[in-house]
């Protein structure tokens, strides 16, 4: 079985910069629309194929694994900016209490992500070109990483001191602990759904990652 490392995956993906994912989906037989709406998972499936990950290909094991993330960009006043924040990983309160930043799942996920900037032309658009491909290949003493660590440390300290329910998406310059999932009251049971949170990269961090890669 062929192993596709992160470096090889990035090299493979960069060959398709400027290409339209929706058109490439046809070549791979990937469904882009279901019942009139865009299949939300189609971009991820297409990127996996372009990276070289197929049925007989495996990601590199034992700490060398990675995750492909597509991030939508669009023009605001003539400048390309991220359309939305990006989920990093779910927050497990007990793990967050126990683990410092460089021991955390958050850091492990961040440094393993292959970021793929994709052009957004509107809801259910039939176009989506790849703009850029990069990764967070920084040393642990890099200034940006230090600031991300400071966000994590603040959120962790708040959890320990005040509890999980006191976390808010307002905290953090680069990453935030936002609610994830439906939440609210379950109409069938009348009971409140459990609150779940995840670490998200703010739009500013997504922009910064792609700026540094230039």
N, C-alpha and C positions, 0 to 999 in steps of 0.2 A: 504494500500500500504506500502510495506517494505521500510524503509529509509536506505540507505547505506552511512554512514559517511565516511570522508576521512580516518580515522584511520582503519575502517573496510575494506575499499577498499585496503589500503596498505597491511593489513594482508592477504587478499584474494590473492592479486597479488604475494606476497612473496612465496606462496605455489607453484608457477609455475616457480620459478627461476631454470634455467637449461633446461627448457622445450622449445621445438621448436614451435614458434607461427604459422608457416605455417601448421604444422601437427594438431595443435589445431583448426585451422580455419576449417578444414574438419569436425571436430566434431560439430562445430557450424553452419555448412552450409554457411560459409562466402566465397565469391568468392575472390581468391587471384590473379588470372590473368584474364585480359580482352584483347582480340585481341593480344595475345602474350606478353603483357607487364604486369608488376606487378601492381595491383590495389593499388594506393598510400594510399587510406584510409583504407585498410584492417587491418593494424596493430592496428590502433586506435579502430576499431570495435572489434577486438579480445581482446584487453586490457580491453575495457569496459565490455565485457562478463566475463572475468576472474576476474575483480574487483567486479562482482556481479550485474552490471547494466544491467537489461533486461527490456522488455516491461512493466512489472508490478512492476518495482523497480525504485525509484527516488533518485537523489542525495539529500543530506541534504540541506534544504533551509535556508534563513535568515542569510547570512554571513558565513554559514558553507559549502558552495558549493566549488567545486574543479574542476580541469581540469587534465586529464591524458595526458602526453606528452611522446612520445617515442623518444629516442635519440640514433642514431646509433653510435656504437663504433667499432673500428678495431685495429689491431696490427700494430704498427710502432716501429721497432727495438726491438721487444719483449715486448713492453708495450702497454696496452690498452688505447687508446685515443679517444676522440670524433671525428667523421668524419666531423661534420659540426657545425655551430652555431645554436642556437635555437630561434625561434621567440617567443617573450613574448606577445606583444600587439601592435596594431596600434597606431600611434601618431596622436592625434587631437591637432593641434597647439594652439587653444584657451584654451583647457583644460590644456595643458602643461604650458601655461603662468600663469594660475590661481592657480594651485595646487602644493603645496610642495610635497616632495617625499612621506612622510607617508600618505598624502591625495590622492596620485595619483593612477590611474588605473594600472600603472606599478607595484607598490608595492603590490597592491591588488592581481594582477595576480601572481606575483612571489611567494607570500606566500601561494597561494592556489594550486600551481601545484604539482602533483604527478609525479615525474620523473621516467621513466622506461628506463634503459639502455638495448639496444638490440644489439646483435652481428650482424655485417654487413659482409656478405661473398661475396659481389660483386653485380653488377647491375642485377636485375631480378633473384636473387638467390632464391632457394626454401627452404632455411634455415634462421632462425632468432631466436636464443635462447635469452630468458630473462636473463640478467646478474645480474641486481641489481634493487631494487626499493627503492626510498627515497623521502624526501620532504624537503623544506627549512624552517625548524622549528627553526629559530634563534630569539633571542630577538632583539629589535630595537637598542640596544646599542652594539651588536656584532661587532667586528672589520671589518668583511667582509661586513656586511650590511652598516657600515659607509662608506666604500669605494665605494660600489654600489651607495649609496646616493650622494657621491661626484661626481660620473659620471653623475648622473641625474641632480644635481644642475648645473654642468658645461654646459650640453646640454641645460638646461632650460634657463640659463643666456645668452647663445649664441643666442638662438632663440629670446629672448626678445630684445637683443641689435642689432643683425645683421639680423634677419629674418629667416624664414623657409628654404629658398633656400641655406643658408649658412651652414646648418647642414651637417655633413659628417660622414661616417662610421668609419673614422680614430679616431674620438673623443671617449674617454672613455677607462678605463682599463678593466672593467668587463662587462659593457653593452655599446651598441652602437646604434646610430640612423641611421639605414641603409635604403636605398631605398627598396621598396617592390612593386611588380607588374611589368607589362611589360615595361612601360616607353617608351621613344623615340617618334618617329613619327608614327601616325596612317596612314597606307598606303591607307586606304579607303578615309580618309578626308584630308590627307596632313597636319593635325594639330598636334602639340605636345600634347601627353597625359599628364594629370596632374601628378605631382610628388607626390607620397605617400611614407611615411616612417613608419617604425615600430621600436620599441625597440627590440633588439636581445641580447641574452646572448652570449658572446664570448665563444670560445672553452675552454678557461682557466677557466671561471666561471663554465661551465658544469662539467669540471674535478674536480674542487674544491668542488662542491656540493657533488659529489660521494665520494671523498676522506674523507671529514668530516664525512660522514655517516658510515665509517668503524669503 
